[in-house]
Each structure stands twice: as structure tokens, then as C-alpha cells.
Amino acid sequence: MNDLSNGAVMNRKWTVEAVEALFALPFNDLLFRAQSVHREHFDPNAVQLSTLISVKTGGCSEDCGYCSQSARHDTALERQQLLDVAEVVAAAQAAKAQGATRFCMGAAWRGPKDRDLEPVLDMVREVKALGLETCVTLGLLKPGQAARLKAAGLDYYNHNLDTAPEFYGQVVTTHTYDDRLDTLGQVREAGIHVCCGGIVGMGESRRVRAGLIAELASLDPQPESVPINRLVKVAGTPLAAEADLDPLEFVRTIAVARITLPRSHVRLSAGRRSLSEAEQALCFLAGANSMFYGDKLLTTGNPDVAADEALFAKLGLRPEPVQEGARRCAGHD
């Protein structure tokens, strides 16, 4: 596949074999190279903080094998209808008070109907007015919806590739890899920043992990934000019995993402709670410079704020300031 629809393209600078070769480097050499690349493009001691909230929980029609929100899996998750705009704004205010600079809103849909999109547009407008960067993850978009999100003030749209194309059918069968690429193309065409990453630890081989990174690195332009998720095994999902991914292999994945996506924010996302402080420190050394911040992600747990603040103090890390565009939209200098 060479082209995405609606203006985005694939640039095959990084082949799977080239990415595999990075994975195979001695650990110290890999981290040195990743940290060197990181310092060329970012403040090495600043971390972008995002907070994630589920604005509509459960009942999704898709069969993603990792997801607690699929209606096809018996996970005992309590369904929740779309939150009121006021609830979302209150959560965004609390996130900002705790230091988050980006507020991400997720809804468990295959994709939004136009009537579903209206209240989400209001959420985006209100959160943007607080001076926060805005992000949503709503599933597959229909033509014209990305433009409406952009007009409301959306900064980022999250839509992960999840894994490499050859492994995708073992994780999801109700939509295709091309469906995901089409939505990413629409997002780019609308002028919205792309947040796109994947999940590791789903039983895939290292070559598959290399394939995922090669796909992400070949998006042109590359995603501005790249969440790397470590599978959170949820009882009742098809992937609940998978073996844990070795933490050092996860660190390698972060390092390889940093080298191949040098200007992207590489985010520690789901699964961070299973990592020790030392393992998280290695991830930051490997080039991670973004993370989800707050006690809960969409439906799974996350390290609490106090623990993160303590870790930042130990490592000499500090929050990355909000981008200029978000401040201007909030009326600040």
C-alpha cells in the first residue's frame, strides 16, 4: 500500500527489516542512540501530560480483542451513555489544575453518527476555551466529520493502527487496516494533528512489533503523537490470557519508536501501571516524552497523580508547557 486517501501518503523510509535491526542492537547502544535522537529534537527533561476521559463507555459493536468496551466480550463493564458537556468541562478543569496540558475524550463507537457528533463538538469547544489542547478518539470517521471537528477547535485526533498489517486480523475482524488508514487520511486532510500508535504484548512477534513501528514511521507526515500501549489484560476479552511482554522489550519498543519517529511525542499509555519506577525511568531515557496522567484511562487504571509527581521529582522531570496555540485560543498572552 503506497497511498492513503484524502491527502495522506506512505513514505517507506523505514522498512520492517531496518526497524528489526534497531530492535536487535545491544540494549546500551539502542538507548544511547535513542537518547541522542531525543536530545536533537526535544528538551530531555520535559514530559507532555495528557488526561483521558471516557465520554461514552461500553456497548461498542466492534470486536477488538483487547477492548473491555466491546459488546461482544463479557467483561462486566457497566455501560454509560454520553456524558453531559458540563461533566466533561468539570473533569477538564480538574485535569488542568493537576498539570495536564492536553485533554483527551474517548467514545466507544465504531464511529460517530452525525447526531452523536453534535455534543462532542460542544465538548471540544468548551475544553479548548480552558486553554487546554483538545483530543478525541471516536472511531472511524465519515466524510465531512473531521472538518467539523477542526472547526470546533480540535487539535488532535487519536486513531491507532494497533499492530502490523499481517497481525491485524488476529486482533480485529469487524473493520480493516485500510479503514483505519482512511480515517487518518481524513484527519490529515482536515488539518488536525494525528495521534496514532499501537499496542504491544498481544502475542505478536518482535517482527510484528517492528512492522507496527515501520507503518507508523512511514506515515507522511509522521504522527505528532505516538502512544505506545502495553496490553492491559481484561478478564472476558480474547487476549486476557496472553503472556506478559518483557519490560525490557517494551523499553526497546519505546527506543525504536523514538529513533524512527524523531519529532513525534512518544507517549507511555495503557499498561504503565504495570511498570516499576525503574522501568518507567528507562522508558524516559529511551525517548518517551509524553504520558497519560490521572488515576484512570478510558476504563483501566493508571498510576495516581501523587505517585507520578514523586517519580518526576526523583528523575528531575517537569511537565512540558501547553503549546502556544492553545494559550492564544484561551485568551492568554
C-alpha positions, 0 to 999 in steps of 0.5 A: 500500500503506497497511498492513503486517501484524502491527502495522506501518503506512505513514505517507506523510509523505514522498512520492517527489516531496518526497524528489526535491526534497531530492535536487535542492537545491544540494549546500551547502544539502542538507548544511547542512540535513542537518547541522542535522537531525543536530545536533537529534537526535544528538551530531555527533561520535559514530559507532555501530560495528557488526561483521558476521559471516557465520554461514552463507555461500553456497548461498542459493536466492534470486536477488538480483542483487547477492548473491555468496551466491546459488546461482544466480550463479557467483561462486566463493564457497566455501560454509560451513555454520553456524558453531559458537556458540563461533566466533561468541562468539570473533569477538564478543569480538574485535569488542568489544575493537576498539570495536564496540558492536553485533554483527551475524550474517548467514545466507544463507537465504531464511529460517530453518527452525525447526531452523536457528533453534535455534543462532542463538538460542544465538548471540544469547544468548551475544553479548548476555551480552558486553554487546554489542547483538545483530543478525541478518539471516536472511531472511524470517521465519515466524510465531512466529520473531521472538518467539523471537528477542526472547526470546533477547535480540535487539535488532535485526533487519536486513531491507532493502527494497533499492530502490523498489517499481517497481525491485524486480523488476529486482533480485529475482524469487524473493520480493516487496516485500510479503514483505519488508514482512511480515517487518518487520511481524513484527519490529515486532510482536515488539518488536525494533528494525528495521534496514532500508535499501537499496542504491544504484548498481544502475542505478536512477534518482535517482527510484528512489533517492528512492522507496527513501528515501520507503518507508523514511521512511514506515515507522511507526515509522521504522527505528532503523537505516538502512544505506545500501549502495553496490553492491559489484560481484561478478564472476558476479552480474547487476549486476557490470557496472553503472556506478559511482554518483557519490560525490557522489550517494551523499553526497546519498543519505546527506543525504536519508536523514538529513533524512527519517529524523531519529532513525534511525542512518544507517549507511555499509555495503557499498561504503565501501571504495570511498570516499576519506577525503574522501568518507567525511568528507562522508558524516559531515557529511551525517548518517551516524552509524553504520558497519560496522567490521572488515576484512570484511562478510558476504563483501566487504571493508571498510576495516581497523580501523587505517585507520578509527581514523586517519580518526576521529582526523583528523575528531575522531570517537569511537565512540558508547557501547553503549546502556544496555540492553545494559550492564544485560543484561551485568551492568554498572552 
